[in-house]
Amino acid sequence: MIKRLVKQLPEVEAIKVDEISERISTAKLRVYEATSHLDRNTWQETKVAAKKGYLAVEATRQTAHDTNANVRELRREVSQGSLDVSSRLDALQSEISQWRMDREQFAAGLNRLQAVLPQTVGEQLQNALYQLVTDGQLKRRKQDIIGFPP
């Protein structure tokens, strides 16, 4: 009986090993299928994420290009405006210089006129004022003498 048991053990063990081997093969297949399914999902998600990333990069690139174009246009406009302002400022400074020269010439002429006229005009004003006062005094005296109101 012991001999028989010893002979049966290897067969039982062999059957058990076969079952275990079969289970291992089935588990391997399940793991492979699950992994390949995950790999397909990962690949699909990676593909979608890459597409979104590509679209975001292209949108950013377009925005950067548009911004660069706007900056170049603004720089050109500022440069042109600066040139316009500079030329207008030069023209204004030229006009101011001309006005200054004209004013100085006018002031010089006025000074010359004042140097000549004050004696004549002053004398005339003084004579007229003297005449006015004298006439007023004469009228009062006449009134006092004659007794008539003015």
N, CA, C and O atoms as a GROMACS GRO file, in nm:
protein
  600
    1MET      N    1   0.080  -0.114   0.000
    1MET     CA    2   0.000   0.000   0.000
    1MET      C    3   0.087   0.125   0.000
    1MET      O    4   0.054   0.223  -0.066
    2ILE      N    5   0.193   0.124   0.069
    2ILE     CA    6   0.284   0.236   0.070
    2ILE      C    7   0.342   0.253  -0.069
    2ILE      O    8   0.359   0.366  -0.116
    3LYS      N    9   0.373   0.143  -0.133
    3LYS     CA   10   0.429   0.153  -0.266
    3LYS      C   11   0.328   0.218  -0.360
    3LYS      O   12   0.364   0.298  -0.446
    4ARG      N   13   0.205   0.185  -0.343
    4ARG     CA   14   0.103   0.238  -0.430
    4ARG      C   15   0.087   0.389  -0.405
    4ARG      O   16   0.070   0.469  -0.496
    5LEU      N   17   0.092   0.421  -0.280
    5LEU     CA   18   0.081   0.561  -0.245
    5LEU      C   19   0.197   0.642  -0.302
    5LEU      O   20   0.180   0.754  -0.349
    6VAL      N   21   0.312   0.583  -0.296
    6VAL     CA   22   0.430   0.651  -0.348
    6VAL      C   23   0.415   0.669  -0.498
    6VAL      O   24   0.457   0.772  -0.552
    7LYS      N   25   0.355   0.570  -0.567
    7LYS     CA   26   0.337   0.582  -0.712
    7LYS      C   27   0.229   0.684  -0.744
    7LYS      O   28   0.239   0.754  -0.844
    8GLN      N   29   0.127   0.695  -0.660
    8GLN     CA   30   0.018   0.787  -0.687
    8GLN      C   31   0.062   0.934  -0.664
    8GLN      O   32   0.016   1.024  -0.733
    9LEU      N   33   0.148   0.954  -0.568
    9LEU     CA   34   0.189   1.089  -0.538
    9LEU      C   35   0.246   1.162  -0.658
    9LEU      O   36   0.206   1.276  -0.682
   10PRO      N   37   0.333   1.105  -0.733
   10PRO     CA   38   0.382   1.178  -0.848
   10PRO      C   39   0.272   1.207  -0.950
   10PRO      O   40   0.275   1.313  -1.013
   11GLU      N   41   0.176   1.118  -0.968
   11GLU     CA   42   0.067   1.144  -1.062
   11GLU      C   43  -0.021   1.257  -1.010
   11GLU      O   44  -0.062   1.345  -1.086
   12VAL      N   45  -0.052   1.255  -0.880
   12VAL     CA   46  -0.134   1.358  -0.820
   12VAL      C   47  -0.059   1.492  -0.829
   12VAL      O   48  -0.117   1.596  -0.862
   13GLU      N   49   0.067   1.487  -0.798
   13GLU     CA   50   0.147   1.608  -0.807
   13GLU      C   51   0.153   1.659  -0.951
   13GLU      O   52   0.149   1.779  -0.976
   14ALA      N   53   0.164   1.569  -1.041
   14ALA     CA   54   0.169   1.607  -1.182
   14ALA      C   55   0.038   1.673  -1.222
   14ALA      O   56   0.037   1.774  -1.292
   15ILE      N   57  -0.074   1.614  -1.176
   15ILE     CA   58  -0.204   1.672  -1.208
   15ILE      C   59  -0.214   1.811  -1.146
   15ILE      O   60  -0.260   1.906  -1.209
   16LYS      N   61  -0.171   1.820  -1.020
   16LYS     CA   62  -0.175   1.950  -0.951
   16LYS      C   63  -0.086   2.052  -1.022
   16LYS      O   64  -0.125   2.167  -1.040
   17VAL      N   65   0.031   2.010  -1.062
   17VAL     CA   66   0.123   2.098  -1.133
   17VAL      C   67   0.060   2.141  -1.265
   17VAL      O   68   0.072   2.257  -1.304
   18ASP      N   69  -0.006   2.049  -1.335
   18ASP     CA   70  -0.073   2.082  -1.461
   18ASP      C   71  -0.184   2.185  -1.437
   18ASP      O   72  -0.200   2.281  -1.513
   19GLU      N   73  -0.262   2.162  -1.331
   19GLU     CA   74  -0.369   2.257  -1.299
   19GLU      C   75  -0.310   2.397  -1.269
   19GLU      O   76  -0.357   2.500  -1.317
   20ILE      N   77  -0.206   2.393  -1.186
   20ILE     CA   78  -0.142   2.519  -1.152
   20ILE      C   79  -0.086   2.586  -1.278
   20ILE      O   80  -0.098   2.707  -1.296
   21SER      N   81  -0.026   2.507  -1.363
   21SER     CA   82   0.030   2.559  -1.488
   21SER      C   83  -0.081   2.617  -1.576
   21SER      O   84  -0.065   2.722  -1.637
   22GLU      N   85  -0.193   2.545  -1.579
   22GLU     CA   86  -0.308   2.593  -1.657
   22GLU      C   87  -0.359   2.725  -1.599
   22GLU      O   88  -0.389   2.819  -1.674
   23ARG      N   89  -0.369   2.733  -1.468
   23ARG     CA   90  -0.413   2.857  -1.404
   23ARG      C   91  -0.315   2.972  -1.432
   23ARG      O   92  -0.354   3.086  -1.457
   24ILE      N   93  -0.189   2.937  -1.428
   24ILE     CA   94  -0.088   3.039  -1.456
   24ILE      C   95  -0.101   3.088  -1.600
   24ILE      O   96  -0.093   3.208  -1.625
   25SER      N   97  -0.119   2.998  -1.693
   25SER     CA   98  -0.134   3.036  -1.835
   25SER      C   99  -0.258   3.122  -1.853
   25SER      O  100  -0.253   3.223  -1.925
   26THR      N  101  -0.368   3.085  -1.790
   26THR     CA  102  -0.492   3.163  -1.799
   26THR      C  103  -0.471   3.301  -1.739
   26THR      O  104  -0.513   3.402  -1.797
   27ALA      N  105  -0.405   3.306  -1.624
   27ALA     CA  106  -0.378   3.435  -1.559
   27ALA      C  107  -0.287   3.520  -1.647
   27ALA      O  108  -0.308   3.641  -1.658
   28LYS      N  109  -0.186   3.459  -1.710
   28LYS     CA  110  -0.097   3.532  -1.800
   28LYS      C  111  -0.177   3.592  -1.916
   28LYS      O  112  -0.158   3.708  -1.953
   29LEU      N  113  -0.268   3.511  -1.972
   29LEU     CA  114  -0.349   3.557  -2.083
   29LEU      C  115  -0.437   3.675  -2.040
   29LEU      O  116  -0.448   3.774  -2.112
   30ARG      N  117  -0.499   3.665  -1.922
   30ARG     CA  118  -0.581   3.774  -1.870
   30ARG      C  119  -0.497   3.900  -1.848
   30ARG      O  120  -0.538   4.011  -1.882
   31VAL      N  121  -0.380   3.882  -1.790
   31VAL     CA  122  -0.291   3.995  -1.766
   31VAL      C  123  -0.251   4.059  -1.899
   31VAL      O  124  -0.248   4.181  -1.912
   32TYR      N  125  -0.218   3.974  -1.998
   32TYR     CA  126  -0.178   4.025  -2.129
   32TYR      C  127  -0.293   4.104  -2.193
   32TYR      O  128  -0.272   4.213  -2.246
   33GLU      N  129  -0.415   4.047  -2.188
   33GLU     CA  130  -0.530   4.115  -2.246
   33GLU      C  131  -0.558   4.247  -2.173
   33GLU      O  132  -0.585   4.350  -2.235
   34ALA      N  133  -0.552   4.241  -2.041
   34ALA     CA  134  -0.576   4.365  -1.964
   34ALA      C  135  -0.468   4.468  -1.994
   34ALA      O  136  -0.497   4.587  -2.008
   35THR      N  137  -0.345   4.421  -2.005
   35THR     CA  138  -0.234   4.513  -2.033
   35THR      C  139  -0.246   4.570  -2.173
   35THR      O  140  -0.224   4.690  -2.193
   36SER      N  141  -0.278   4.487  -2.269
   36SER     CA  142  -0.290   4.538  -2.406
   36SER      C  143  -0.408   4.634  -2.416
   36SER      O  144  -0.401   4.732  -2.491
   37HIS      N  145  -0.516   4.608  -2.342
   37HIS     CA  146  -0.628   4.700  -2.337
   37HIS      C  147  -0.584   4.833  -2.276
   37HIS      O  148  -0.616   4.940  -2.328
   38LEU      N  149  -0.509   4.824  -2.166
   38LEU     CA  150  -0.457   4.946  -2.104
   38LEU      C  151  -0.362   5.018  -2.198
   38LEU      O  152  -0.363   5.141  -2.206
   39ASP      N  153  -0.278   4.940  -2.269
   39ASP     CA  154  -0.186   5.001  -2.363
   39ASP      C  155  -0.261   5.076  -2.472
   39ASP      O  156  -0.222   5.187  -2.510
   40ARG      N  157  -0.370   5.016  -2.524
   40ARG     CA  158  -0.451   5.083  -2.626
   40ARG      C  159  -0.514   5.210  -2.569
   40ARG      O  160  -0.514   5.314  -2.635
   41ASN      N  161  -0.567   5.202  -2.445
   41ASN     CA  162  -0.626   5.322  -2.381
   41ASN      C  163  -0.520   5.429  -2.358
   41ASN      O  164  -0.542   5.548  -2.384
   42THR      N  165  -0.407   5.385  -2.309
   42THR     CA  166  -0.297   5.481  -2.285
   42THR      C  167  -0.254   5.545  -2.416
   42THR      O  168  -0.232   5.666  -2.422
   43TRP      N  169  -0.242   5.464  -2.520
   43TRP     CA  170  -0.203   5.517  -2.650
   43TRP      C  171  -0.307   5.617  -2.701
   43TRP      O  172  -0.271   5.724  -2.752
   44GLN      N  173  -0.436   5.582  -2.687
   44GLN     CA  174  -0.542   5.671  -2.732
   44GLN      C  175  -0.541   5.801  -2.651
   44GLN      O  176  -0.551   5.909  -2.708
   45GLU      N  177  -0.528   5.790  -2.519
   45GLU     CA  178  -0.523   5.910  -2.435
   45GLU      C  179  -0.401   5.996  -2.468
   45GLU      O  180  -0.409   6.118  -2.472
   46THR      N  181  -0.290   5.929  -2.492
   46THR     CA  182  -0.167   6.001  -2.528
   46THR      C  183  -0.186   6.072  -2.661
   46THR      O  184  -0.143   6.186  -2.678
   47LYS      N  185  -0.252   6.004  -2.755
   47LYS     CA  186  -0.276   6.063  -2.886
   47LYS      C  187  -0.368   6.186  -2.875
   47LYS      O  188  -0.342   6.288  -2.937
   48VAL      N  189  -0.474   6.175  -2.795
   48VAL     CA  190  -0.567   6.286  -2.776
   48VAL      C  191  -0.496   6.402  -2.705
   48VAL      O  192  -0.510   6.518  -2.744
   49ALA      N  193  -0.419   6.369  -2.601
   49ALA     CA  194  -0.345   6.474  -2.528
   49ALA      C  195  -0.243   6.541  -2.618
   49ALA      O  196  -0.224   6.662  -2.612
   50ALA      N  197  -0.177   6.463  -2.701
   50ALA     CA  198  -0.078   6.520  -2.794
   50ALA      C  199  -0.146   6.611  -2.895
   50ALA      O  200  -0.092   6.716  -2.929
   51LYS      N  201  -0.263   6.572  -2.942
   51LYS     CA  202  -0.337   6.656  -3.037
   51LYS      C  203  -0.378   6.788  -2.971
   51LYS      O  204  -0.365   6.895  -3.031
   52LYS      N  205  -0.427   6.779  -2.846
   52LYS     CA  206  -0.464   6.900  -2.773
   52LYS      C  207  -0.340   6.988  -2.752
   52LYS      O  208  -0.346   7.110  -2.769
   53GLY      N  209  -0.231   6.925  -2.715
   53GLY     CA  210  -0.106   7.000  -2.696
   53GLY      C  211  -0.061   7.066  -2.824
   53GLY      O  212  -0.018   7.182  -2.824
   54TYR      N  213  -0.070   6.993  -2.935
   54TYR     CA  214  -0.032   7.048  -3.065
   54TYR      C  215  -0.119   7.168  -3.100
   54TYR      O  216  -0.069   7.271  -3.146
   55LEU      N  217  -0.251   7.155  -3.079
   55LEU     CA  218  -0.342   7.266  -3.109
   55LEU      C  219  -0.313   7.386  -3.019
   55LEU      O  220  -0.317   7.500  -3.065
   56ALA      N  221  -0.283   7.360  -2.891
   56ALA     CA  222  -0.248   7.470  -2.800
   56ALA      C  223  -0.119   7.538  -2.842
   56ALA      O  224  -0.109   7.661  -2.837
   57VAL      N  225  -0.021   7.460  -2.884
   57VAL     CA  226   0.106   7.516  -2.930
   57VAL      C  227   0.085   7.600  -3.056
   57VAL      O  228   0.141   7.708  -3.068
   58GLU      N  229   0.004   7.550  -3.149
   58GLU     CA  230  -0.023   7.625  -3.271
   58GLU      C  231  -0.098   7.754  -3.241
   58GLU      O  232  -0.068   7.858  -3.300
   59ALA      N  233  -0.195   7.747  -3.150
   59ALA     CA  234  -0.268   7.869  -3.112
   59ALA      C  235  -0.173   7.969  -3.047
   59ALA      O  236  -0.180   8.088  -3.074
   60THR      N  237  -0.085   7.919  -2.961
   60THR     CA  238   0.013   8.006  -2.896
   60THR      C  239   0.108   8.065  -2.998
   60THR      O  240   0.143   8.183  -2.992
   61ARG      N  241   0.151   7.983  -3.093
   61ARG     CA  242   0.241   8.031  -3.197
   61ARG      C  243   0.173   8.140  -3.281
   61ARG      O  244   0.235   8.240  -3.314
   62GLN      N  245   0.045   8.119  -3.315
   62GLN     CA  246  -0.029   8.218  -3.392
   62GLN      C  247  -0.046   8.348  -3.313
   62GLN      O  248  -0.029   8.457  -3.366
   63THR      N  249  -0.079   8.333  -3.185
   63THR     CA  250  -0.093   8.450  -3.099
   63THR      C  251   0.040   8.526  -3.090
   63THR      O  252   0.042   8.648  -3.098
   64ALA      N  253   0.149   8.452  -3.074
   64ALA     CA  254   0.281   8.516  -3.067
   64ALA      C  255   0.312   8.587  -3.199
   64ALA      O  256   0.367   8.697  -3.200
   65HIS      N  257   0.277   8.523  -3.310
   65HIS     CA  258   0.301   8.584  -3.440
   65HIS      C  259   0.219   8.714  -3.455
   65HIS      O  260   0.270   8.816  -3.500
   66ASP      N  261   0.090   8.706  -3.416
   66ASP     CA  262   0.004   8.824  -3.424
   66ASP      C  263   0.055   8.935  -3.333
   66ASP      O  264   0.057   9.052  -3.371
   67THR      N  265   0.095   8.897  -3.212
   67THR     CA  266   0.149   8.995  -3.117
   67THR      C  267   0.275   9.059  -3.173
   67THR      O  268   0.294   9.180  -3.162
   68ASN      N  269   0.361   8.978  -3.232
   68ASN     CA  270   0.485   9.029  -3.291
   68ASN      C  271   0.452   9.126  -3.404
   68ASN      O  272   0.514   9.232  -3.416
   69ALA      N  273   0.355   9.090  -3.488
   69ALA     CA  274   0.314   9.179  -3.597
   69ALA      C  275   0.257   9.309  -3.542
   69ALA      O  276   0.286   9.417  -3.595
   70ASN      N  277   0.176   9.300  -3.436
   70ASN     CA  278   0.119   9.421  -3.374
   70ASN      C  279   0.229   9.508  -3.315
   70ASN      O  280   0.224   9.631  -3.326
   71VAL      N  281   0.327   9.444  -3.251
   71VAL     CA  282   0.438   9.520  -3.192
   71VAL      C  283   0.518   9.591  -3.301
   71VAL      O  284   0.557   9.707  -3.286
   72ARG      N  285   0.544   9.520  -3.412
   72ARG     CA  286   0.617   9.582  -3.522
   72ARG      C  287   0.540   9.701  -3.578
   72ARG      O  288   0.598   9.806  -3.606
   73GLU      N  289   0.408   9.685  -3.595
   73GLU     CA  290   0.324   9.794  -3.647
   73GLU      C  291   0.324   9.911  -3.549
   73GLU      O  292   0.336  10.026  -3.589
   74LEU      N  293   0.310   9.881  -3.420
   74LEU     CA  294   0.311   9.986  -3.318
   74LEU      C  295   0.446  10.056  -3.316
   74LEU      O  296   0.452  10.179  -3.303
   75ARG      N  297   0.554   9.979  -3.328
   75ARG     CA  298   0.688  10.039  -3.330
   75ARG      C  299   0.703  10.132  -3.450
   75ARG      O  300   0.762  10.239  -3.439
   76ARG      N  301   0.649  10.090  -3.565
   76ARG     CA  302   0.655  10.174  -3.685
   76ARG      C  303   0.575  10.302  -3.665
   76ARG      O  304   0.620  10.411  -3.699
   77GLU      N  305   0.454  10.286  -3.609
   77GLU     CA  306   0.370  10.403  -3.585
   77GLU      C  307   0.435  10.499  -3.485
   77GLU      O  308   0.432  10.620  -3.504
   78VAL      N  309   0.494  10.444  -3.379
   78VAL     CA  310   0.560  10.528  -3.279
   78VAL      C  311   0.679  10.600  -3.342
   78VAL      O  312   0.701  10.718  -3.317
   79SER      N  313   0.754  10.528  -3.423
   79SER     CA  314   0.868  10.588  -3.490
   79SER      C  315   0.823  10.701  -3.582
   79SER      O  316   0.881  10.809  -3.583
   80GLN      N  317   0.718  10.674  -3.660
   80GLN     CA  318   0.665  10.777  -3.751
   80GLN      C  319   0.611  10.894  -3.671
   80GLN      O  320   0.635  11.010  -3.706
   81GLY      N  321   0.538  10.864  -3.563
   81GLY     CA  322   0.484  10.972  -3.478
   81GLY      C  323   0.596  11.053  -3.415
   81GLY      O  324   0.586  11.175  -3.402
   82SER      N  325   0.702  10.985  -3.375
   82SER     CA  326   0.817  11.054  -3.318
   82SER      C  327   0.881  11.148  -3.420
   82SER      O  328   0.919  11.260  -3.387
   83LEU      N  329   0.891  11.100  -3.544
   83LEU     CA  330   0.946  11.185  -3.649
   83LEU      C  331   0.855  11.305  -3.674
   83LEU      O  332   0.902  11.418  -3.692
   84ASP      N  333   0.723  11.280  -3.676
   84ASP     CA  334   0.628  11.390  -3.696
   84ASP      C  335   0.638  11.492  -3.583
   84ASP      O  336   0.643  11.612  -3.608
   85VAL      N  337   0.641  11.443  -3.459
   85VAL     CA  338   0.651  11.532  -3.344
   85VAL      C  339   0.782  11.610  -3.349
   85VAL      O  340   0.787  11.729  -3.321
   86SER      N  341   0.889  11.539  -3.385
   86SER     CA  342   1.020  11.604  -3.393
   86SER      C  343   1.020  11.714  -3.498
   86SER      O  344   1.071  11.824  -3.473
   87SER      N  345   0.963  11.686  -3.615
   87SER     CA  346   0.960  11.789  -3.720
   87SER      C  347   0.869  11.905  -3.680
   87SER      O  348   0.900  12.020  -3.708
   88ARG      N  349   0.756  11.875  -3.614
   88ARG     CA  350   0.668  11.982  -3.568
   88ARG      C  351   0.735  12.065  -3.459
   88ARG      O  352   0.721  12.187  -3.455
   89LEU      N  353   0.809  11.997  -3.372
   89LEU     CA  354   0.881  12.069  -3.267
   89LEU      C  355   0.988  12.160  -3.328
   89LEU      O  356   1.006  12.273  -3.284
   90ASP      N  357   1.058  12.109  -3.430
   90ASP     CA  358   1.158  12.192  -3.498
   90ASP      C  359   1.091  12.314  -3.562
   90ASP      O  360   1.143  12.426  -3.554
   91ALA      N  361   0.976  12.293  -3.626
   91ALA     CA  362   0.904  12.404  -3.690
   91ALA      C  363   0.858  12.505  -3.584
   91ALA      O  364   0.866  12.626  -3.604
   92LEU      N  365   0.809  12.454  -3.471
   92LEU     CA  366   0.764  12.541  -3.363
   92LEU      C  367   0.881  12.621  -3.306
   92LEU      O  368   0.869  12.741  -3.280
   93GLN      N  369   0.994  12.554  -3.286
   93GLN     CA  370   1.112  12.625  -3.235
   93GLN      C  371   1.157  12.733  -3.334
   93GLN      O  372   1.200  12.841  -3.294
   94SER      N  373   1.147  12.702  -3.462
   94SER     CA  374   1.182  12.801  -3.564
   94SER      C  375   1.087  12.921  -3.558
   94SER      O  376   1.131  13.036  -3.567
   95GLU      N  377   0.956  12.893  -3.542
   95GLU     CA  378   0.858  13.001  -3.530
   95GLU      C  379   0.883  13.084  -3.405
   95GLU      O  380   0.876  13.207  -3.408
   96ILE      N  381   0.913  13.015  -3.293
   96ILE     CA  382   0.939  13.086  -3.168
   96ILE      C  383   1.062  13.176  -3.185
   96ILE      O  384   1.062  13.291  -3.139
   97SER      N  385   1.165  13.124  -3.250
   97SER     CA  386   1.284  13.208  -3.275
   97SER      C  387   1.248  13.329  -3.359
   97SER      O  388   1.295  13.439  -3.332
   98GLN      N  389   1.164  13.308  -3.462
   98GLN     CA  390   1.122  13.419  -3.547
   98GLN      C  391   1.042  13.521  -3.467
   98GLN      O  392   1.061  13.641  -3.480
   99TRP      N  393   0.950  13.470  -3.382
   99TRP     CA  394   0.871  13.559  -3.298
   99TRP      C  395   0.962  13.639  -3.204
   99TRP      O  396   0.942  13.758  -3.183
  100ARG      N  397   1.062  13.570  -3.148
  100ARG     CA  398   1.155  13.637  -3.059
  100ARG      C  399   1.228  13.751  -3.131
  100ARG      O  400   1.239  13.862  -3.079
  101MET      N  401   1.276  13.721  -3.252
  101MET     CA  402   1.346  13.823  -3.329
  101MET      C  403   1.251  13.938  -3.362
  101MET      O  404   1.289  14.055  -3.351
  102ASP      N  405   1.127  13.906  -3.404
  102ASP     CA  406   1.029  14.010  -3.435
  102ASP      C  407   0.999  14.095  -3.311
  102ASP      O  408   0.990  14.217  -3.320
  103ARG      N  409   0.983  14.029  -3.196
  103ARG     CA  410   0.954  14.101  -3.072
  103ARG      C  411   1.071  14.191  -3.034
  103ARG      O  412   1.052  14.305  -2.992
  104GLU      N  413   1.193  14.139  -3.049
  104GLU     CA  414   1.311  14.221  -3.018
  104GLU      C  415   1.320  14.342  -3.110
  104GLU      O  416   1.353  14.452  -3.068
  105GLN      N  417   1.289  14.319  -3.239
  105GLN     CA  418   1.290  14.432  -3.333
  105GLN      C  419   1.182  14.533  -3.297
  105GLN      O  420   1.204  14.654  -3.302
  106PHE      N  421   1.063  14.482  -3.259
  106PHE     CA  422   0.954  14.571  -3.218
  106PHE      C  423   0.992  14.649  -3.093
  106PHE      O  424   0.969  14.769  -3.084
  107ALA      N  425   1.052  14.577  -2.995
  107ALA     CA  426   1.094  14.643  -2.870
  107ALA      C  427   1.200  14.748  -2.899
  107ALA      O  428   1.197  14.857  -2.842
  108ALA      N  429   1.293  14.716  -2.988
  108ALA     CA  430   1.397  14.813  -3.022
  108ALA      C  431   1.334  14.936  -3.088
  108ALA      O  432   1.371  15.049  -3.056
  109GLY      N  433   1.241  14.914  -3.180
  109GLY     CA  434   1.172  15.026  -3.245
  109GLY      C  435   1.093  15.107  -3.146
  109GLY      O  436   1.092  15.230  -3.153
  110LEU      N  437   1.026  15.041  -3.053
  110LEU     CA  438   0.948  15.110  -2.950
  110LEU      C  439   1.040  15.192  -2.860
  110LEU      O  440   1.006  15.305  -2.823
  111ASN      N  441   1.154  15.135  -2.826
  111ASN     CA  442   1.251  15.211  -2.744
  111ASN      C  443   1.301  15.335  -2.818
  111ASN      O  444   1.314  15.442  -2.760
  112ARG      N  445   1.328  15.316  -2.947
  112ARG     CA  446   1.371  15.433  -3.026
  112ARG      C  447   1.259  15.537  -3.030
  112ARG      O  448   1.285  15.657  -3.019
  113LEU      N  449   1.136  15.491  -3.046
  113LEU     CA  450   1.022  15.582  -3.051
  113LEU      C  451   1.004  15.652  -2.916
  113LEU      O  452   0.978  15.772  -2.911
  114GLN      N  453   1.020  15.576  -2.808
  114GLN     CA  454   1.007  15.636  -2.675
  114GLN      C  455   1.118  15.739  -2.651
  114GLN      O  456   1.097  15.841  -2.586
  115ALA      N  457   1.236  15.710  -2.704
  115ALA     CA  458   1.347  15.804  -2.686
  115ALA      C  459   1.319  15.935  -2.758
  115ALA      O  460   1.360  16.041  -2.712
  116VAL      N  461   1.249  15.928  -2.870
  116VAL     CA  462   1.221  16.048  -2.949
  116VAL      C  463   1.093  16.115  -2.903
  116VAL      O  464   1.092  16.237  -2.884
  117LEU      N  465   0.986  16.040  -2.884
  117LEU     CA  466   0.855  16.097  -2.856
  117LEU      C  467   0.836  16.153  -2.716
  117LEU      O  468   0.770  16.256  -2.702
  118PRO      N  469   0.887  16.093  -2.614
  118PRO     CA  470   0.848  16.142  -2.482
  118PRO      C  471   0.871  16.292  -2.465
  118PRO      O  472   0.792  16.358  -2.398
  119GLN      N  473   0.975  16.345  -2.524
  119GLN     CA  474   0.998  16.488  -2.508
  119GLN      C  475   0.886  16.566  -2.577
  119GLN      O  476   0.828  16.658  -2.520
  120THR      N  477   0.858  16.528  -2.700
  120THR     CA  478   0.757  16.601  -2.775
  120THR      C  479   0.619  16.576  -2.717
  120THR      O  480   0.545  16.671  -2.691
  121VAL      N  481   0.584  16.452  -2.696
  121VAL     CA  482   0.451  16.419  -2.645
  121VAL      C  483   0.439  16.469  -2.501
  121VAL      O  484   0.337  16.526  -2.462
  122GLY      N  485   0.542  16.447  -2.425
  122GLY     CA  486   0.540  16.495  -2.286
  122GLY      C  487   0.522  16.645  -2.279
  122GLY      O  488   0.444  16.696  -2.199
  123GLU      N  489   0.594  16.714  -2.365
  123GLU     CA  490   0.581  16.860  -2.367
  123GLU      C  491   0.441  16.900  -2.408
  123GLU      O  492   0.382  16.991  -2.350
  124GLN      N  493   0.388  16.830  -2.508
  124GLN     CA  494   0.252  16.863  -2.554
  124GLN      C  495   0.151  16.836  -2.444
  124GLN      O  496   0.059  16.915  -2.422
  125LEU      N  497   0.168  16.722  -2.374
  125LEU     CA  498   0.074  16.691  -2.265
  125LEU      C  499   0.087  16.795  -2.153
  125LEU      O  500  -0.013  16.840  -2.096
  126GLN      N  501   0.208  16.830  -2.123
  126GLN     CA  502   0.230  16.928  -2.018
  126GLN      C  503   0.168  17.063  -2.055
  126GLN      O  504   0.104  17.129  -1.973
  127ASN      N  505   0.188  17.103  -2.180
  127ASN     CA  506   0.129  17.229  -2.226
  127ASN      C  507  -0.023  17.222  -2.224
  127ASN      O  508  -0.090  17.317  -2.184
  128ALA      N  509  -0.077  17.106  -2.268
  128ALA     CA  510  -0.223  17.091  -2.269
  128ALA      C  511  -0.277  17.094  -2.127
  128ALA      O  512  -0.380  17.156  -2.102
  129LEU      N  513  -0.210  17.029  -2.035
  129LEU     CA  514  -0.253  17.028  -1.896
  129LEU      C  515  -0.242  17.169  -1.837
  129LEU      O  516  -0.331  17.214  -1.764
  130TYR      N  517  -0.137  17.237  -1.866
  130TYR     CA  518  -0.118  17.375  -1.820
  130TYR      C  519  -0.229  17.464  -1.875
  130TYR      O  520  -0.286  17.546  -1.803
  131GLN      N  521  -0.258  17.447  -2.004
  131GLN     CA  522  -0.362  17.525  -2.069
  131GLN      C  523  -0.497  17.496  -2.004
  131GLN      O  524  -0.576  17.588  -1.981
  132LEU      N  525  -0.524  17.370  -1.974
  132LEU     CA  526  -0.651  17.329  -1.914
  132LEU      C  527  -0.666  17.391  -1.776
  132LEU      O  528  -0.772  17.444  -1.743
  133VAL      N  529  -0.564  17.384  -1.698
  133VAL     CA  530  -0.569  17.440  -1.562
  133VAL      C  531  -0.586  17.592  -1.570
  133VAL      O  532  -0.664  17.651  -1.496
  134THR      N  533  -0.511  17.653  -1.660
  134THR     CA  534  -0.517  17.798  -1.676
  134THR      C  535  -0.657  17.841  -1.720
  134THR      O  536  -0.712  17.938  -1.668
  135ASP      N  537  -0.714  17.768  -1.818
  135ASP     CA  538  -0.849  17.802  -1.865
  135ASP      C  539  -0.950  17.787  -1.752
  135ASP      O  540  -1.042  17.868  -1.739
  136GLY      N  541  -0.932  17.682  -1.672
  136GLY     CA  542  -1.026  17.661  -1.560
  136GLY      C  543  -1.018  17.773  -1.459
  136GLY      O  544  -1.120  17.819  -1.408
  137GLN      N  545  -0.899  17.817  -1.431
  137GLN     CA  546  -0.882  17.924  -1.334
  137GLN      C  547  -0.940  18.055  -1.389
  137GLN      O  548  -1.004  18.132  -1.316
  138LEU      N  549  -0.918  18.079  -1.518
  138LEU     CA  550  -0.972  18.200  -1.580
  138LEU      C  551  -1.125  18.201  -1.576
  138LEU      O  552  -1.185  18.304  -1.548
  139LYS      N  553  -1.185  18.092  -1.603
  139LYS     CA  554  -1.331  18.083  -1.602
  139LYS      C  555  -1.383  18.111  -1.462
  139LYS      O  556  -1.483  18.181  -1.446
  140ARG      N  557  -1.319  18.059  -1.362
  140ARG     CA  558  -1.364  18.081  -1.225
  140ARG      C  559  -1.350  18.229  -1.186
  140ARG      O  560  -1.436  18.286  -1.118
  141ARG      N  561  -1.244  18.286  -1.230
  141ARG     CA  562  -1.223  18.429  -1.198
  141ARG      C  563  -1.329  18.515  -1.268
  141ARG      O  564  -1.381  18.611  -1.211
  142LYS      N  565  -1.358  18.477  -1.396
  142LYS     CA  566  -1.461  18.552  -1.468
  142LYS      C  567  -1.593  18.539  -1.395
  142LYS      O  568  -1.667  18.637  -1.380
  143GLN      N  569  -1.623  18.420  -1.350
  143GLN     CA  570  -1.749  18.399  -1.280
  143GLN      C  571  -1.751  18.478  -1.150
  143GLN      O  572  -1.852  18.536  -1.111
  144ASP      N  573  -1.639  18.477  -1.087
  144ASP     CA  574  -1.634  18.551  -0.961
  144ASP      C  575  -1.652  18.701  -0.987
  144ASP      O  576  -1.718  18.771  -0.910
  145ILE      N  577  -1.593  18.749  -1.096
  145ILE     CA  578  -1.600  18.891  -1.128
  145ILE      C  579  -1.739  18.923  -1.178
  145ILE      O  580  -1.801  19.018  -1.131
  146ILE      N  581  -1.790  18.847  -1.272
  146ILE     CA  582  -1.916  18.877  -1.335
  146ILE      C  583  -2.030  18.827  -1.247
  146ILE      O  584  -2.136  18.890  -1.241
  147GLY      N  585  -2.012  18.716  -1.181
  147GLY     CA  586  -2.113  18.660  -1.095
  147GLY      C  587  -2.206  18.566  -1.166
  147GLY      O  588  -2.312  18.533  -1.114
  148PHE      N  589  -2.167  18.521  -1.284
  148PHE     CA  590  -2.252  18.426  -1.356
  148PHE      C  591  -2.203  18.282  -1.327
  148PHE      O  592  -2.084  18.256  -1.314
  149PRO      N  593  -2.299  18.194  -1.319
  149PRO     CA  594  -2.256  18.053  -1.307
  149PRO      C  595  -2.204  17.999  -1.440
  149PRO      O  596  -2.240  18.050  -1.546
  150PRO      N  597  -2.127  17.905  -1.435
  150PRO     CA  598  -2.069  17.856  -1.563
  150PRO      C  599  -2.168  17.802  -1.659
  150PRO      O  600  -2.131  17.758  -1.768
   0.00000   0.00000   0.00000
